[in-house]
C-alpha cells in the first residue's frame, strides 16, 4: 500500500531530478548514439522537430527500445508519463492500453479501443494483435490526450504511432541479432535494406522469430502455459521515380501459436446447485501466494492461434516546394482463434473459445502545406471494417442438482460491420516569429450494423435449447433495428509561444470521441435491460464516449542540447464512458454509458547528458481520476459502482495515481576495442484497480520494476554483445484482470513476467 506521504516524496524526488541541469527526453538525450541529432516526429501528420510540436508526445528510437529491453509494446509500460500498457488479459497478442486513465477495459472484439494504434499511418481497429513486436522500428511516438482532430475516432486517451524504417535508396544496410534468455527464450532478428535500381528503388525485408517456454505450470498436470511463439516478417518496397514522387509498398505478417494464457483466481469459484444452494468449487488463491502456478480444465492441445497480416500503399507527391499530397491505402486481416480459461482453474466455469475473422480497408488522403506563416494539413478518411466471430462457452460446473453437475454450453455467432467517413483539417498561423495559433476540426460519420445469435446445449431440459437473436428476439419495433449511426465534431485549438528556437510554452483544448455500438455479450433480454428513471427499460445500444481535455505545457532544450525538459498539466472532462458492469443476475452482462469521469494530472519529462558518455532520463505522471457520476441502477444503493454498496463512487480502473521511470546509462571507452555501456531503469506503477467496479481481489497495490544491462560495442559499431536482467527483484505484479462475478464469481488476475536474464549478440553495417 503506497500512502500519501510516499506519493508526495516521489513527486518531490522526481521534481528535484528534473530541475537539475541535465535532461533530454528519451530520444532527445538517448540519441547520443547518433551524436545528439534532433528528434523529428510526425505527431501532427507532418514532420517537425519534437521541440516545435505543442503536443504532449514522447518518442522512442530503436536505441531506446534496446536499452529498455523491449521486445513488444508492453516493454514500454510506464516509460512515458501516465502510460499503462500491458498484455491484454487471457491473450498473448492483445494489448491493454490506457493513457491518462482512459482506455478500453473490455477485451471483447466488438468494443472499440480508446487509444489508437497506428503503423505507418494505418489505423489498427482491434486490440487483438496490437501487442506488436518492435524489430524494425525507426521510432515510436506516444501522444497523450485526445487526438480527435488529426487521428479521428477512438483516440480519446491518445495514440501510439509506430514508424517503420524506410529502405535506403543509396546504401546497402544489414543487421541481425540473436538473443537467448531465461525459460529457453530465443529471439532472432534480421533486417536487410538494398538499392535495386540506382537511387530510384530499394527493398527492405525484416523478420523476427520469438520463442519461449511457458512461465506458468499447472501442478495437476505439469503442463506449462504463458509461453511465446511468434514469427513476424515485414517487407517494404520504396520507389522514387522523380524527386517529387515517393511510393512505399509494404506487407507484413505475424503468426502466433501459443499455449493458453492463464491468470489466477482471486475469489472463491461458486457452483449454483438448484437443490442444495451454492457451494464453493475452488477456493480463492488455490495455491497460496502467487508463484506462477495455476490450473485449467482444458486437457487437450487447446491454445491460441493468431494470424495478422496486411498490405499498405503510401504515396507522397510534392506538388510544389510547399505543398504535398499523401495517400495511404491499406487492407488488413486479423484471424485469432483463442481458447481462454477465464476462471483459471480446474473447474469448467468460464472456459471459452473465441474465433475471430476481421478485415478492414482504409483510405486516407492528406494535403499538407508549409509556409513562413501559414502551414497545416487537410484530409479525408474512410474505413470499412467487417468482423465476425464464432464463440463457445463451456460451463459444465456452473450448475448442479444434488451435487451432480449439469452440462452447459453456449454457442454464439455474431457479425459487425462498420463504415466510417471523416473530413478534417488543422492549420497553424504565426502572428509573429514566436507566437502561433493552431486550430483544427474533424467531422466523423459512422454507420454500424450488428447481428447476433446464441443458443444453449444442456443436460437439463430447462437450460437446453435456449436461443436469443439480436435484434430478432426483441419486441417490436426494436426487433427490426440492428443498425446505428453516430456523428461527431472533434475540434482542437492551441496557442503557442516560442521564446527562442529551442523552447515552447503552449495551451490547448481538444475533443475526442469513441464510437458507440451494440452489446457484444447480449445473450438474453436481461443483458439489455437497465433501470432508467426507476423503471426497467430495454437499451439496445450504447452511445459514444466523449472527452474534452484542457492542457498547458512547456518544453525546452538547453545547454547545447544536453538538457531537455518538458512539463504538462491537464484536465479532462470524460463523459458517457462505456462500461460492462458485472454482478447482478446470473450470467448477465449489461453494457451501459455509465456516467462521467473527472481527470486532472501533471506530467514531467527530463533527460540530461552530464558528460559526453553519461545519460540520465526521467518521466513522471501524476493522475487524479474520479467518477463524477456512475449510473448502475442494478445495485443498492443506486448510483453505486462498488459491489458492496458501501460507497457512491469508486476509482476508475487502470488509472494509477503515479507512474515514474528513472533511467541511466554510462558508456566507458576501452581504447581501440570499442566501448562498454552500463545501464538500467527503475519503474514505479502506483496502486490501481483492474475492474470497473473495484472488486477487492482485482487490484494491483503498486510495484517497482528494476531492469539492468551491460553492453559492449566494437569499434566502428559493426557488432555488439549485450546482457540484461529484467524484473531484477523478482517482483510479483498484476497487470490485468477478468471480472465475470455473475458467472460463478469469476475474478481472475494476470501477472507480469518474473525475473529473467538474457544475452544478445548482434551485428550491423
Beta strands, then each sheet from edge to edge (+ up, - down):
strand 1: 40-41
strand 2: 48-49
strand 3: 57-61
strand 4: 83-87
strand 5: 95-99
strand 6: 102-103
strand 7: 115-119
strand 8: 122-124
strand 9: 137-144
strand 10: 158-164
strand 11: 173-181
strand 12: 185-195
strand 13: 201-212
strand 14: 216-217
strand 15: 224-225
strand 16: 228-242
strand 17: 245-258
strand 18: 264-265
strand 19: 269-273
strand 20: 277-282
strand 21: 304-318
strand 22: 323-341
strand 23: 351-369
strand 24: 374-394
strand 25: 399-401
strand 26: 404-406
strand 27: 408-430
strand 28: 435-458
strand 29: 467-470
strand 30: 483-489
strand 31: 492-497
strand 32: 503-514
strand 33: 517-518
strand 34: 529-532
strand 35: 535-538
strand 36: 541-542
strand 37: 545-558
strand 38: 563-580
strand 39: 591-611
strand 40: 614-630
strand 41: 658-669
strand 42: 674-685
strand 43: 688-689
strand 44: 699-700
strand 45: 703-714
strand 46: 719-726
strand 47: 734-740
strand 48: 746-751
strand 49: 756-764
sheet 1: 1+ 2-
sheet 2: 3+ 9- 10+ 7+ 8-
sheet 3: 4+ 5- 6+
sheet 4: 29+ 28- 27+ 24- 23+ 22- 21+ 17- 16+ 13- 12+ 11- 49+ 46- 45+ 42- 41+ 40- 39+ 38- 37+ 32- 31+
sheet 5: 14+ 15-
sheet 6: 18+ 48- 47+
sheet 7: 20+ 19- 25- 26+
sheet 8: 29+ 28- 30+
sheet 9: 33+ 36-
sheet 10: 34+ 35-
sheet 11: 43+ 44-
end
